[in-house]
């Protein structure tokens, strides 16, 4: 298969994000949500251009889901973002959300949902950082769709403690064998050359 030089995947993502913009514009045009429609919108709180109250950003450091249903004010749909005021704990908070920072859009009244790929603006850490070695406990957490965050990565979980104890036990059982270093696994090209 040929390389996609047109970048259709990115174009599709942009087109689907325009569905969110058009839905919000329709709510504004009709002066409210028609019928039983309501929106769950999940977005990245630290996305460039997002404006969110600092107390909310601390509580939801990665992403937050907001609901546009009964009580929202000053809804505005711009070309690149939307703005709205919602109440959190009874206190009105202003939000500015770039469409490219949205990760999910859901209208449960009709079972319509969109899931977006992570925006390229948020990927540099993942692509430029060296890959970390995955320990068995971390792999198990990923299999259960629990994503380790900076705040809970420092805490030792029982699974990690067990994994470390098992590793120590295996090491002590094989302590008679000489330890192998990474250098023992390096093969020189000279060993393959004809002499």
Secondary structure per residue as TSV (DSSP state, phi and psi in degrees):
chain	resnum	aa	ss	phi	psi
A	1	X	-	360.0	139.3
A	2	X	-	-74.0	156.4
A	3	X	-	-70.8	138.8
A	4	X	-	-81.6	90.1
A	5	X	S	-80.7	-12.7
A	6	X	S	-82.3	-19.5
A	7	X	-	59.5	56.0
A	8	X	H	-63.2	-34.6
A	9	X	H	-60.2	-45.2
A	10	X	H	-66.5	-39.8
A	11	X	H	-62.8	-39.8
A	12	X	H	-63.5	-44.3
A	13	X	H	-59.6	-44.1
A	14	X	H	-64.0	-40.4
A	15	X	H	-64.9	-41.4
A	16	X	H	-67.7	-34.1
A	17	X	H	-66.6	-28.4
A	18	X	H	-68.9	-22.8
A	19	X	H	-63.1	-41.1
A	20	X	H	-62.2	-47.4
A	21	X	H	-59.2	-45.1
A	22	X	H	-66.8	-35.5
A	23	X	H	-64.5	-43.0
A	24	X	H	-66.7	-39.8
A	25	X	H	-63.2	-35.8
A	26	X	H	-67.2	-38.5
A	27	X	H	-60.5	-42.0
A	28	X	H	-65.9	-45.6
A	29	X	H	-62.7	-38.7
A	30	X	T	-91.1	5.6
A	31	X	T	57.1	45.7
A	32	X	S	136.7	167.7
A	33	X	-	-74.6	129.8
A	34	X	-	-76.2	140.6
A	35	X	T	57.6	-134.8
A	36	X	T	-94.2	6.2
A	37	X	-	-61.1	141.3
A	38	X	-	-157.4	154.6
A	39	X	E	-118.1	135.6
A	40	X	E	-106.6	119.3
A	41	X	E	-122.4	120.1
A	42	X	E	-105.3	131.4
A	43	X	E	-142.5	160.8
A	44	X	E	-78.6	121.5
A	45	X	T	-70.6	-25.7
A	46	X	T	-102.4	15.4
A	47	X	S	-68.0	139.8
A	48	X	T	-55.8	126.9
A	49	X	T	97.3	-14.7
A	50	X	-	-75.1	136.7
A	51	X	B	-121.0	120.3
A	52	X	-	-144.3	144.0
A	53	X	-	-54.8	137.5
A	54	X	H	-59.9	-34.7
A	55	X	H	-65.6	-36.3
A	56	X	H	-70.4	-40.3
A	57	X	H	-62.3	-35.6
A	58	X	H	-70.8	-38.7
A	59	X	H	-71.7	-35.1
A	60	X	T	-124.6	77.9
A	61	X	S	-69.5	-19.4
A	62	X	S	-109.3	-56.8
A	63	X	E	-149.2	161.0
A	64	X	E	-140.4	147.3
A	65	X	E	-110.2	125.8
A	66	X	E	-111.6	157.5
A	67	X	E	-121.4	126.0
A	68	X	E	-104.2	104.4
A	69	X	S	-139.5	-87.6
A	70	X	S	-95.5	-47.1
A	71	X	-	-114.9	100.9
A	72	X	-	-150.7	152.3
A	73	X	E	-135.2	156.6
A	74	X	E	54.1	39.9
A	75	X	E	-69.9	125.5
A	76	X	E	-133.8	133.8
A	77	X	E	-112.9	105.4
A	78	X	-	-90.4	178.2
A	79	X	S	-66.3	-38.6
A	80	X	S	-107.8	-12.0
A	81	X	E	-156.7	169.7
A	82	X	E	-126.3	156.1
A	83	X	E	-125.6	144.0
A	84	X	E	-158.6	154.7
A	85	X	E	-114.9	126.6
A	86	X	E	-127.1	157.8
A	87	X	E	-95.1	132.2
A	88	X	E	-122.9	115.1
A	89	X	T	61.2	32.6
A	90	X	T	81.9	-1.4
A	91	X	E	-108.4	125.6
A	92	X	E	-67.7	134.7
A	93	X	E	-131.9	134.1
A	94	X	E	-84.4	137.4
A	95	X	E	-130.3	140.8
A	96	X	E	-125.6	120.8
A	97	X	E	-122.9	114.7
A	98	X	E	-68.8	139.1
A	99	X	G	-60.7	-32.7
A	100	X	G	-73.1	-13.4
A	101	X	G	-88.9	-4.8
A	102	X	E	-78.2	134.3
A	103	X	E	-106.7	-27.1
A	104	X	E	-146.6	145.1
A	105	X	E	-135.3	130.0
A	106	X	E	-142.7	129.4
A	107	X	E	-115.3	93.4
A	108	X	T	-66.6	-18.5
A	109	X	T	-63.6	-28.2
A	110	X	T	-122.7	6.8
A	111	X	T	69.2	28.0
A	112	X	E	-96.6	130.6
A	113	X	E	-145.8	144.7
A	114	X	E	-127.0	134.9
A	115	X	E	-118.3	128.7
A	116	X	-	-107.5	148.5
A	117	X	-	-66.2	151.2
A	118	X	-	-58.9	133.8
A	119	X	-	-62.0	146.0
A	120	X	G	-59.9	-27.7
A	121	X	G	-63.8	-22.8
A	122	X	G	-98.6	-0.7
A	123	X	-	-89.8	-17.8
A	124	X	H	-53.4	-36.8
A	125	X	H	-61.2	-40.8
A	126	X	H	-72.9	-34.5
A	127	X	H	-88.0	-27.2
A	128	X	H	-97.4	-20.7
A	129	X	S	-77.2	144.7
A	130	X	-	-65.9	147.7
A	131	X	-	-71.6	133.7
A	132	X	-	-87.2	152.0
A	133	X	-	-74.1	130.3
A	134	X	-	-90.6	121.8
A	135	X	-	-84.7	158.2
A	136	X	H	-54.5	-39.5
A	137	X	H	-65.0	-37.9
A	138	X	H	-68.4	-40.6
A	139	X	H	-62.9	-40.6
A	140	X	H	-62.5	-41.3
A	141	X	H	-62.3	-39.1
A	142	X	H	-68.2	-37.1
A	143	X	H	-63.3	-30.3
A	144	X	T	-91.9	14.8
A	145	X	T	54.9	31.8
A	146	X	-	-97.3	118.2
A	147	X	-	-97.1	119.2
A	148	X	-	-64.9	136.4
A	149	X	-	-113.8	170.6
A	150	X	H	-60.4	-34.6
A	151	X	H	-73.0	-36.0
A	152	X	H	-99.1	-4.6
A	153	X	H	-71.3	-27.2
A	154	X	S	-75.7	-25.7
A	155	X	S	-76.1	138.4
A	156	X	-	-86.3	124.4
A	157	X	-	-90.5	158.7
A	158	X	H	-56.4	-35.6
A	159	X	H	-63.2	-40.2
A	160	X	H	-68.0	-41.4
A	161	X	H	-60.5	-44.8
A	162	X	H	-62.4	-42.5
A	163	X	H	-62.6	-41.3
A	164	X	H	-67.2	-41.4
A	165	X	H	-62.2	-43.0
A	166	X	H	-62.3	-42.3
A	167	X	H	-64.1	-42.2
A	168	X	H	-64.1	-41.3
A	169	X	H	-63.6	-45.5
A	170	X	H	-62.2	-39.0
A	171	X	H	-65.6	-41.4
A	172	X	H	-69.2	-33.4
A	173	X	H	-67.9	-31.7
A	174	X	T	-106.0	23.5
A	175	X	T	-69.9	-16.1
A	176	X	T	-69.9	-29.4
A	177	X	S	-77.6	143.4
A	178	X	-	-65.3	143.4
A	179	X	-	-71.3	138.8
A	180	X	-	-99.9	136.9
A	181	X	-	-104.3	173.4
A	182	X	G	-63.0	-28.4
A	183	X	G	-66.8	-26.4
A	184	X	G	-66.6	-22.8
A	185	X	G	-91.8	-3.2
A	186	X	-	-84.8	127.9
A	187	X	-	-111.2	127.9
A	188	X	-	-78.8	144.4
A	189	X	G	-66.9	-24.6
A	190	X	G	-60.5	-28.6
A	191	X	G	-69.7	-18.4
A	192	X	G	-97.5	-12.8
A	193	X	S	-75.9	145.3
A	194	X	-	-72.5	137.1
A	195	X	-	-102.6	360.0
